[in-house]
Amino acid sequence: MTPIAVGGLSCVGFGTLPGSPDDLLLVVSSNGRGLFDCATGTRIARDPDPDAGWPDTHELVHEGIGPLSGVSVPVAGLWGGGLHTTTPDGWALDVVAPDWPVESVMLSAANGSPYRGEPGLSWWHVHREDACELRAVAFSPSGKTLVIASSCTLTLIVR
């Protein structure tokens, strides 16, 4: 859960290889694109071309790199987007800002909610972003990976 520094991060999106259970994360920044193996946090591909850092902002997809070359990856971030905020087994994410502009990420188990119940039993405060702008908070389609992406850091939580 150690944050990875990514300056100028604009958007992120999940992809998978056919037949592989592993989640891959495409990270787009002002310094190009990187592809991360979510299970290890290792960057497995890099495209340093800064002009490659602009997705199709109408469709909110970006072309993958490395093992995802030629694949259109749905992204969320600076221009919007719609990645998963729930998992197939009922976990959910909420972003709250009671002390705006500071934002907090709340994780809830199935049938849990940060708006009721005791913290630590059915919901948890997992991240506080006060240094940079939050870009995207999402689960992978498999529900195994949670990404918290800000304009300057990337945090992966894997189960």
Backbone as a printed PyTorch tensor [residue, N CA C, xyz], in Angstrom:
tensor([[[  0.8190,  -1.1880,   0.0000],
         [  0.0000,   0.0000,   0.0000],
         [  0.8660,   1.2560,   0.0000]],

        [[  2.1450,   1.1300,  -0.2620],
         [  3.0230,   2.2830,  -0.3520],
         [  2.7080,   3.0560,  -1.6230]],

        [[  2.4370,   4.3520,  -1.5150],
         [  2.1380,   5.1350,  -2.7230],
         [  3.3240,   5.1650,  -3.6840]],

        [[  3.0110,   5.1540,  -4.9720],
         [  4.0010,   5.2370,  -6.0370],
         [  3.9230,   6.6580,  -6.5890]],

        [[  5.0330,   7.3730,  -6.6410],
         [  5.0410,   8.7420,  -7.1660],
         [  4.8140,   8.7130,  -8.6710]],

        [[  3.8190,   9.4780,  -9.1320],
         [  3.5270,   9.6160, -10.5570],
         [  3.1430,  11.0780, -10.7780]],

        [[  4.0980,  11.8840, -11.1690],
         [  3.8190,  13.2970, -11.3770],
         [  2.9290,  13.5380, -12.5830]],

        [[  1.9710,  14.4310, -12.4400],
         [  1.0960,  14.7940, -13.5480],
         [  0.1180,  13.7150, -13.9570]],

        [[ -0.2390,  12.8020, -13.0360],
         [ -1.1770,  11.7210, -13.3540],
         [ -2.5060,  12.3190, -13.7920]],

        [[ -3.0090,  11.8690, -14.9230],
         [ -4.2900,  12.3810, -15.4200],
         [ -5.4030,  11.3530, -15.3470]],

        [[ -5.1100,  10.0730, -15.6280],
         [ -6.1670,   9.0670, -15.5790],
         [ -5.5750,   7.6740, -15.4630]],

        [[ -6.4350,   6.7310, -15.0670],
         [ -6.0440,   5.3300, -14.9080],
         [ -7.1550,   4.4410, -15.4630]],

        [[ -6.7900,   3.2150, -15.8140],
         [ -7.7830,   2.2520, -16.2760],
         [ -7.2550,   0.8400, -16.1370]],

        [[ -8.1530,  -0.1070, -15.9140],
         [ -7.7840,  -1.5090, -15.7250],
         [ -7.9180,  -2.2930, -17.0150]],

        [[ -7.0350,  -3.2560, -17.1770],
         [ -7.1010,  -4.1900, -18.2890],
         [ -6.6560,  -5.5600, -17.8100]],

        [[ -6.9840,  -6.5800, -18.5810],
         [ -6.5270,  -7.9410, -18.2830],
         [ -6.1390,  -8.6070, -19.5920]],

        [[ -5.2980,  -9.5970, -19.4770],
         [ -4.9320, -10.3900, -20.6370],
         [ -5.8850, -11.5760, -20.7310]],

        [[ -6.2610, -11.9830, -21.9270],
         [ -7.1370, -13.1480, -22.0550],
         [ -6.5370, -14.3610, -21.3490]],

        [[ -7.3360, -15.0100, -20.5220],
         [ -6.9010, -16.2100, -19.8140],
         [ -6.0800, -15.9490, -18.5670]],

        [[ -5.8330, -14.6800, -18.2390],
         [ -5.0360, -14.3600, -17.0530],
         [ -5.9440, -13.7920, -15.9660]],

        [[ -5.7550, -14.2300, -14.7300],
         [ -6.5660, -13.6860, -13.6450],
         [ -6.0050, -12.3690, -13.0800]],

        [[ -4.8160, -11.9520, -13.5560],
         [ -4.1500, -10.7840, -12.9870],
         [ -4.7010,  -9.4750, -13.5370]],

        [[ -4.8220,  -8.4800, -12.6490],
         [ -5.2320,  -7.1410, -13.0370],
         [ -4.0170,  -6.3520, -13.4890]],

        [[ -4.1790,  -5.5880, -14.5500],
         [ -3.1610,  -4.6610, -15.0170],
         [ -3.7550,  -3.2610, -14.9400]],

        [[ -2.9280,  -2.2680, -14.6330],
         [ -3.4000,  -0.8920, -14.5190],
         [ -2.6110,  -0.0020, -15.4620]],

        [[ -3.3260,   0.6470, -16.3770],
         [ -2.7350,   1.6340, -17.2690],
         [ -2.7900,   2.9810, -16.5640]],

        [[ -1.6420,   3.6370, -16.4570],
         [ -1.5440,   4.9450, -15.8020],
         [ -1.0890,   5.9450, -16.8550]],

        [[ -1.8600,   7.0170, -17.0060],
         [ -1.5530,   8.0350, -18.0000],
         [ -1.1860,   9.3130, -17.2640]],

        [[ -0.0540,   9.9030, -17.6680],
         [  0.4030,  11.1350, -17.0260],
         [  0.9820,  12.0750, -18.0730]],

        [[  1.4040,  13.2420, -17.6060],
         [  2.0300,  14.2070, -18.5100],
         [  3.3880,  13.7110, -18.9990]],

        [[  3.8920,  12.6310, -18.4110],
         [  5.1690,  12.0430, -18.8230],
         [  4.9990,  10.7690, -19.6280]],

        [[  3.8050,  10.5130, -20.1510],
         [  3.5540,   9.3270, -20.9570],
         [  2.6500,   8.3390, -20.2530]],

        [[  2.8630,   7.0570, -20.5600],
         [  2.0160,   5.9970, -20.0100],
         [  2.8610,   4.9140, -19.3630]],

        [[  2.2980,   4.3130, -18.3180],
         [  2.9300,   3.1760, -17.6690],
         [  1.8940,   2.0870, -17.4630]],

        [[  2.3320,   0.8430, -17.4700],
         [  1.4460,  -0.2910, -17.2260],
         [  1.9870,  -1.0330, -16.0120]],

        [[  1.1250,  -1.2250, -15.0090],
         [  1.5200,  -1.8460, -13.7500],
         [  0.8270,  -3.1830, -13.5600]],

        [[  1.5710,  -4.1440, -13.0310],
         [  1.0090,  -5.4110, -12.5680],
         [  0.4810,  -5.1280, -11.1640]],

        [[ -0.8210,  -5.2090, -10.9710],
         [ -1.4230,  -4.8310,  -9.6960],
         [ -1.0210,  -5.7580,  -8.5540]],

        [[ -0.7790,  -7.0240,  -8.8340],
         [ -0.4280,  -7.9650,  -7.7720],
         [  0.9130,  -7.6280,  -7.1260]],

        [[  1.8450,  -7.0750,  -7.9260],
         [  3.1800,  -6.7950,  -7.4010],
         [  3.4770,  -5.3030,  -7.2900]],

        [[  2.7050,  -4.4710,  -7.9920],
         [  2.9930,  -3.0420,  -8.0280],
         [  4.1380,  -2.6920,  -8.9590]],

        [[  4.5880,  -3.6640,  -9.7300],
         [  5.7130,  -3.4780, -10.6380],
         [  5.2590,  -2.8620, -11.9570]],

        [[  6.0050,  -1.8570, -12.4200],
         [  5.7270,  -1.3110, -13.7500],
         [  6.3070,  -2.2760, -14.7720]],

        [[  5.4560,  -2.7680, -15.6780],
         [  5.9010,  -3.7750, -16.6410],
         [  6.0620,  -3.2150, -18.0500]],

        [[  5.5730,  -2.0010, -18.2780],
         [  5.7630,  -1.3660, -19.5810],
         [  5.7170,   0.1430, -19.3890]],

        [[  6.4110,   0.8560, -20.2850],
         [  6.4800,   2.3120, -20.1870],
         [  6.5630,   2.9050, -21.5830]],

        [[  5.7940,   3.9500, -21.8190],
         [  5.8720,   4.7430, -23.0370],
         [  6.1060,   6.1760, -22.5960]],

        [[  7.3270,   6.6930, -22.7420],
         [  7.6350,   8.0260, -22.2300],
         [  7.1540,   9.1780, -23.1040]],

        [[  6.4880,   8.8900, -24.2070],
         [  6.0430,   9.9470, -25.1130],
         [  4.9750,  10.8160, -24.4340]],

        [[  5.2720,  12.0940, -24.1290],
         [  4.2850,  12.9370, -23.4600],
         [  3.0460,  13.2010, -24.3180]],

        [[  3.1720,  13.0950, -25.6340],
         [  2.0050,  13.2890, -26.5020],
         [  1.0600,  12.1010, -26.4530]],

        [[  1.5260,  10.9730, -25.9320],
         [  0.6770,   9.7860, -25.8010],
         [ -0.1850,   9.8710, -24.5520]],

        [[ -0.0250,  10.9200, -23.7770],
         [ -0.7300,  11.0560, -22.5070],
         [ -2.1340,  11.6090, -22.5970]],

        [[ -2.6850,  11.7260, -23.7920],
         [ -4.0340,  12.2700, -23.9310],
         [ -4.9770,  11.1930, -24.4390]],

        [[ -5.9370,  10.7860, -23.6180],
         [ -6.8810,   9.7580, -24.0650],
         [ -7.9350,  10.3590, -24.9910]],

        [[ -8.7410,   9.5010, -25.5530],
         [ -9.9240,   9.9610, -26.2680],
         [-10.8750,  10.4760, -25.1970]],

        [[-10.9330,  11.7950, -25.0250],
         [-11.7090,  12.3600, -23.9270],
         [-13.2130,  12.2920, -24.1610]],

        [[-13.6260,  11.9380, -25.3540],
         [-15.0630,  11.7500, -25.5930],
         [-15.4900,  10.3420, -25.1860]],

        [[-14.7360,   9.3560, -25.5940],
         [-15.0640,   7.9640, -25.2760],
         [-14.4780,   7.5200, -23.9370]],

        [[-13.5100,   8.2920, -23.4000],
         [-12.8220,   7.9730, -22.1460],
         [-12.1820,   6.5920, -22.1890]],

        [[-11.4200,   6.3760, -23.2580],
         [-10.6070,   5.1790, -23.4160],
         [ -9.2090,   5.6090, -23.8330]],

        [[ -8.2560,   4.7440, -23.5910],
         [ -6.8810,   5.0090, -23.9900],
         [ -6.3040,   3.7170, -24.5260]],

        [[ -5.4570,   3.8180, -25.5470],
         [ -4.8250,   2.6170, -26.0820],
         [ -3.8050,   2.0890, -25.0860]],

        [[ -3.8520,   0.7820, -24.8520],
         [ -2.9160,   0.1510, -23.9380],
         [ -1.5140,   0.0860, -24.5020]],

        [[ -0.5680,  -0.2810, -23.6490],
         [  0.8240,  -0.4560, -24.0510],
         [  1.3040,  -1.8150, -23.5490]],

        [[  2.4980,  -2.2110, -23.9850],
         [  3.0600,  -3.4910, -23.5470],
         [  2.1160,  -4.6270, -23.8880]],

        [[  1.8120,  -5.5010, -22.9250],
         [  0.9130,  -6.6300, -23.1920],
         [ -0.5020,  -6.2010, -23.5930]],

        [[ -0.8710,  -4.9500, -23.3070],
         [ -2.2010,  -4.4450, -23.6850],
         [ -2.1720,  -3.6030, -24.9610]],

        [[ -1.0810,  -3.6680, -25.7350],
         [ -0.9940,  -2.9200, -26.9920],
         [ -2.1620,  -3.2830, -27.8960]],

        [[ -2.7830,  -2.2740, -28.4710],
         [ -3.9070,  -2.4950, -29.3690],
         [ -5.2420,  -2.6560, -28.6670]],

        [[ -5.2500,  -2.6410, -27.3310],
         [ -6.4840,  -2.7900, -26.5520],
         [ -6.9570,  -1.4140, -26.1070]],

        [[ -8.2360,  -1.1310, -26.2710],
         [ -8.8170,   0.1170, -25.7650],
         [ -9.1650,  -0.0870, -24.2910]],

        [[ -8.5170,   0.6880, -23.4260],
         [ -8.7010,   0.5570, -21.9850],
         [ -9.5890,   1.6900, -21.4860]],

        [[-10.7430,   1.3750, -20.8540],
         [-11.5760,   2.4350, -20.2640],
         [-10.7950,   3.1210, -19.1390]],

        [[-10.8610,   4.4550, -19.1000],
         [-10.1210,   5.2040, -18.0910],
         [-11.0400,   6.1530, -17.3320]],

        [[-10.5690,   6.5690, -16.1660],
         [-11.2520,   7.5840, -15.3670],
         [-10.1820,   8.4910, -14.7770]],

        [[-10.5470,   9.7520, -14.6180],
         [ -9.5990,  10.6900, -14.0440],
         [ -9.9890,  12.1230, -14.3030]],

        [[ -9.0580,  12.8880, -14.8190],
         [ -9.2070,  14.3200, -15.0110],
         [-10.4250,  14.6960, -15.8570]],

        [[-10.7700,  13.8770, -16.8360],
         [-11.8810,  14.1770, -17.7380],
         [-13.1550,  13.4200, -17.3920]],

        [[-13.2100,  12.7870, -16.2300],
         [-14.3820,  11.9970, -15.8410],
         [-14.0980,  10.5240, -16.0280]],

        [[-15.1480,   9.7600, -16.2240],
         [-14.9880,   8.3240, -16.4200],
         [-15.8890,   7.5490, -15.4840]],

        [[-15.9240,   6.2710, -15.6860],
         [-16.8190,   5.4490, -14.8970],
         [-16.2650,   4.0790, -14.6030]],

        [[-15.2370,   4.0100, -13.7840],
         [-14.7250,   2.7060, -13.3660],
         [-15.5700,   2.1890, -12.2040]],

        [[-15.3420,   0.9600, -11.8100],
         [-16.1600,   0.2900, -10.7950],
         [-15.9660,   0.8800,  -9.3920]],

        [[-17.0790,   1.1510,  -8.7110],
         [-17.0200,   1.5870,  -7.3130],
         [-17.5770,   0.5200,  -6.3800]],

        [[-17.9210,  -0.6330,  -6.9470],
         [-18.3430,  -1.7830,  -6.1500],
         [-17.6700,  -3.0360,  -6.7150]],

        [[-17.6370,  -4.0930,  -5.8880],
         [-17.0750,  -5.3680,  -6.3290],
         [-18.2010,  -6.3800,  -6.4970]],

        [[-17.9370,  -7.4820,  -7.1960],
         [-18.9690,  -8.5070,  -7.3430],
         [-19.4680,  -9.0740,  -6.0110]],

        [[-18.6310,  -9.0320,  -4.9600],
         [-19.0640,  -9.5690,  -3.6660],
         [-19.5170,  -8.4810,  -2.6800]],

        [[-19.7990,  -7.2790,  -3.1800],
         [-20.4840,  -6.2790,  -2.3650],
         [-19.6610,  -5.1990,  -1.6960]],

        [[-18.3400,  -5.1830,  -1.8240],
         [-17.5470,  -4.0890,  -1.2640],
         [-17.8410,  -2.8180,  -2.0440]],

        [[-17.7410,  -1.6720,  -1.3950],
         [-18.0820,  -0.4070,  -2.0480],
         [-17.1270,   0.7060,  -1.6200]],

        [[-17.0210,   1.7100,  -2.4720],
         [-16.1770,   2.8780,  -2.2270],
         [-17.0160,   4.1370,  -2.1600]],

        [[-16.6140,   5.0430,  -1.2890],
         [-17.1940,   6.3760,  -1.2290],
         [-16.0530,   7.3610,  -1.0670]],

        [[-16.1630,   8.5100,  -1.7230],
         [-15.2290,   9.6060,  -1.5150],
         [-16.0090,  10.7090,  -0.8190]],

        [[-15.4920,  11.1600,   0.3280],
         [-16.1590,  12.2050,   1.1020],
         [-15.1790,  13.3470,   1.3380]],

        [[-15.7280,  14.5390,   1.5360],
         [-14.8740,  15.7100,   1.7450],
         [-15.4730,  16.6390,   2.8010]],

        [[-15.6340,  16.1540,   4.0490],
         [-16.2060,  17.0190,   5.0730],
         [-15.3040,  18.2000,   5.4200]],

        [[-14.0020,  18.0680,   5.1580],
         [-13.0910,  19.1930,   5.3680],
         [-12.4370,  19.5740,   4.0390]],

        [[-13.3000,  19.7730,   3.0290],
         [-12.8640,  20.1150,   1.6830],
         [-11.8780,  21.2680,   1.7500]],

        [[-10.8060,  21.2450,   0.9520],
         [-10.5620,  20.4040,  -0.2170],
         [ -9.9230,  19.0490,   0.0840]],

        [[ -9.7250,  18.7150,   1.3430],
         [ -9.1910,  17.4060,   1.7010],
         [-10.2710,  16.3610,   1.4190]],

        [[ -9.8820,  15.2770,   0.7250],
         [-10.8250,  14.2090,   0.3950],
         [-10.3990,  12.9180,   1.0790]],

        [[-11.3800,  12.1330,   1.4810],
         [-11.1240,  10.8520,   2.1310],
         [-11.8150,   9.7360,   1.3770]],

        [[-11.1550,   8.5800,   1.3320],
         [-11.7080,   7.4000,   0.6690],
         [-12.1690,   6.4390,   1.7500]],

        [[-13.4310,   6.0250,   1.6480],
         [-14.0310,   5.1030,   2.5980],
         [-14.3230,   3.7890,   1.8850]],

        [[-13.9820,   2.6820,   2.5360],
         [-14.2060,   1.3370,   2.0110],
         [-15.2180,   0.6410,   2.8970]],

        [[-16.2680,   0.1010,   2.2830],
         [-17.3260,  -0.5840,   3.0330],
         [-17.4320,  -2.0360,   2.6090]],

        [[-17.5860,  -2.9140,   3.5880],
         [-17.8490,  -4.3200,   3.3030],
         [-19.2950,  -4.4620,   2.8300]],

        [[-19.6600,  -5.6400,   2.3630],
         [-21.0390,  -5.8780,   1.9240],
         [-22.0060,  -5.4700,   3.0260]],

        [[-23.0040,  -4.7000,   2.6660],
         [-24.0310,  -4.1830,   3.5740],
         [-23.4900,  -3.1700,   4.5900]],

        [[-22.2570,  -2.7250,   4.4370],
         [-21.7010,  -1.6940,   5.3040],
         [-21.8650,  -0.3300,   4.6650]],

        [[-21.6970,   0.7180,   5.4630],
         [-21.7950,   2.0760,   4.9500],
         [-21.0680,   3.0280,   5.8930]],

        [[-20.2820,   3.9610,   5.3400],
         [-19.6390,   4.9470,   6.2010],
         [-20.6360,   5.9500,   6.7820]],

        [[-21.8920,   5.8320,   6.3840],
         [-22.9260,   6.7500,   6.8580],
         [-23.7300,   6.1660,   8.0150]],

        [[-23.4000,   4.9350,   8.3930],
         [-24.0360,   4.3080,   9.5570],
         [-23.1040,   3.2080,  10.0710]],

        [[-23.2600,   2.8420,  11.2820],
         [-22.4300,   1.7760,  11.8440],
         [-21.1120,   2.3000,  12.3820]],

        [[-20.3960,   1.3960,  13.0110],
         [-19.1300,   1.7400,  13.6540],
         [-17.9470,   1.5740,  12.6910]],

        [[-17.0420,   2.5560,  12.6770],
         [-15.8520,   2.3850,  11.8460],
         [-15.0210,   1.2040,  12.3410]],

        [[-14.4270,   0.4890,  11.3770],
         [-13.6060,  -0.6650,  11.7300],
         [-14.3760,  -1.9660,  11.7930]],

        [[-15.6950,  -1.9020,  11.7530],
         [-16.5070,  -3.1290,  11.7600],
         [-17.0390,  -3.4470,  10.3720]],

        [[-17.6890,  -2.4880,   9.7320],
         [-18.2100,  -2.7180,   8.3870],
         [-17.7290,  -1.6790,   7.3840]],

        [[-16.9810,  -0.6820,   7.8620],
         [-16.3890,   0.2990,   6.9560],
         [-15.0890,   0.8420,   7.5500]],

        [[-14.2090,   1.3240,   6.6330],
         [-12.8810,   1.7740,   7.0250],
         [-12.5000,   3.0300,   6.2540]],

        [[-11.8320,   3.9340,   6.9320],
         [-11.2260,   5.0990,   6.2870],
         [ -9.8660,   4.6350,   5.7810]],

        [[ -9.6760,   4.5230,   4.4520],
         [ -8.4600,   3.9140,   3.9180],
         [ -7.4660,   4.9100,   3.3210]],

        [[ -7.9030,   6.1520,   3.0900],
         [ -6.9880,   7.1150,   2.4710],
         [ -7.4740,   8.5290,   2.7250]],

        [[ -6.5200,   9.4160,   2.9650],
         [ -6.8060,  10.8470,   3.0990],
         [ -5.9020,  11.5760,   2.1100]],

        [[ -6.4980,  12.3330,   1.2130],
         [ -5.7260,  13.0550,   0.2000],
         [ -5.7690,  14.5420,   0.4930]],

        [[ -4.6430,  15.0610,   0.9730],
         [ -4.6070,  16.4890,   1.2450],
         [ -3.4640,  17.1930,   0.5240]],

        [[ -2.6100,  16.4330,  -0.1750],
         [ -1.4690,  17.0380,  -0.8520],
         [ -1.7220,  17.2820,  -2.3350]],

        [[ -2.4980,  16.4260,  -2.9650],
         [ -2.7170,  16.5050,  -4.4110],
         [ -4.2130,  16.3480,  -4.7030]],

        [[ -4.5760,  16.5000,  -5.9610],
         [ -5.9820,  16.3720,  -6.3640],
         [ -6.3080,  14.9150,  -6.6740]],

        [[ -7.3600,  14.4070,  -6.0670],
         [ -7.7970,  13.0440,  -6.3280],
         [ -8.3090,  12.9470,  -7.7600]],

        [[ -7.8270,  11.9540,  -8.5080],
         [ -8.2330,  11.7790,  -9.9120],
         [ -9.2330,  10.6390, -10.0880]],

        [[ -8.9690,   9.5000,  -9.4330],
         [ -9.8530,   8.3430,  -9.5950],
         [ -9.7010,   7.4200,  -8.3920]],

        [[-10.8130,   6.8380,  -7.9790],
         [-10.8590,   5.8220,  -6.9330],
         [-11.7490,   4.7230,  -7.4850]],

        [[-11.2030,   3.5200,  -7.6310],
         [-11.9780,   2.4760,  -8.3020],
         [-11.4580,   1.0840,  -7.9810]],

        [[-12.3540,   0.1150,  -8.1790],
         [-11.9940,  -1.2970,  -8.1350],
         [-11.7500,  -1.7900,  -9.5570]],

        [[-10.9000,  -2.8010,  -9.6830],
         [-10.7570,  -3.4960, -10.9530],
         [-12.0490,  -4.2790, -11.2130]],

        [[-12.3160,  -4.6550, -12.4630],
         [-13.5140,  -5.4500, -12.7370],
         [-13.5740,  -6.7490, -11.9350]],

        [[-12.4150,  -7.3320, -11.6280],
         [-12.3960,  -8.5710, -10.8400],
         [-12.7240,  -8.3130,  -9.3770]],

        [[-12.5520,  -7.0640,  -8.9300],
         [-12.7640,  -6.7220,  -7.5310],
         [-11.5660,  -7.0170,  -6.6450]],

        [[-10.4620,  -7.5050,  -7.2410],
         [ -9.2830,  -7.8520,  -6.4510],
         [ -8.4000,  -6.6460,  -6.1370]],

        [[ -8.4850,  -5.5940,  -6.9530],
         [ -7.5940,  -4.4460,  -6.7940],
         [ -8.3920,  -3.1680,  -6.6010]],

        [[ -7.9330,  -2.3530,  -5.6580],
         [ -8.4660,  -1.0140,  -5.4330],
         [ -7.3560,  -0.0430,  -5.7880]],

        [[ -7.6540,   0.9300,  -6.6440],
         [ -6.6790,   1.9600,  -6.9870],
         [ -7.1680,   3.2960,  -6.4410]],

        [[ -6.2380,   4.0440,  -5.8630],
         [ -6.4770,   5.4220,  -5.4480],
         [ -5.4270,   6.2350,  -6.1980]],

        [[ -5.8850,   7.0430,  -7.1500],
         [ -4.9760,   7.8080,  -7.9960],
         [ -5.2010,   9.2960,  -7.7780]],

        [[ -4.1170,   9.9830,  -7.4490],
         [ -4.1800,  11.4410,  -7.3340],
         [ -3.2960,  12.0250,  -8.4270]],

        [[ -3.2330,  13.3350,  -8.4950],
         [ -2.4080,  13.9710,  -9.5190],
         [ -0.9160,  13.7200,  -9.3140]],

        [[ -0.5320,  13.1870,  -8.1440],
         [  0.8960,  12.9680,  -7.8960],
         [  1.2490,  11.5790,  -7.3610]],

        [[  0.2720,  10.7710,  -6.9910],
         [  0.5740,   9.4340,  -6.4620],
         [ -0.4300,   8.3940,  -6.9350]],

        [[  0.0180,   7.1660,  -6.8360],
         [ -0.8000,   6.0080,  -7.1830],
         [ -0.6890,   5.0210,  -6.0190]],

        [[ -1.8370,   4.6020,  -5.4780],
         [ -1.8430,   3.6200,  -4.3950],
         [ -2.6710,   2.4200,  -4.8390]],

        [[ -2.1030,   1.2350,  -4.7280],
         [ -2.7860,  -0.0140,  -5.0690],
         [ -2.9900,  -0.8250,  -3.7980]],

        [[ -4.2200,  -1.2690,  -3.5990],
         [ -4.5390,  -2.1610,  -2.4740],
         [ -5.0980,  -3.4300,  -3.1150]],

        [[ -4.4480,  -4.5570,  -2.8340],
         [ -4.8020,  -5.8180,  -3.4710],
         [ -5.2170,  -6.8240,  -2.4180]],

        [[ -6.2510,  -7.5940,  -2.7200],
         [ -6.6500,  -8.6730,  -1.8060],
         [ -6.5550, -10.0040,  -2.5010]]])
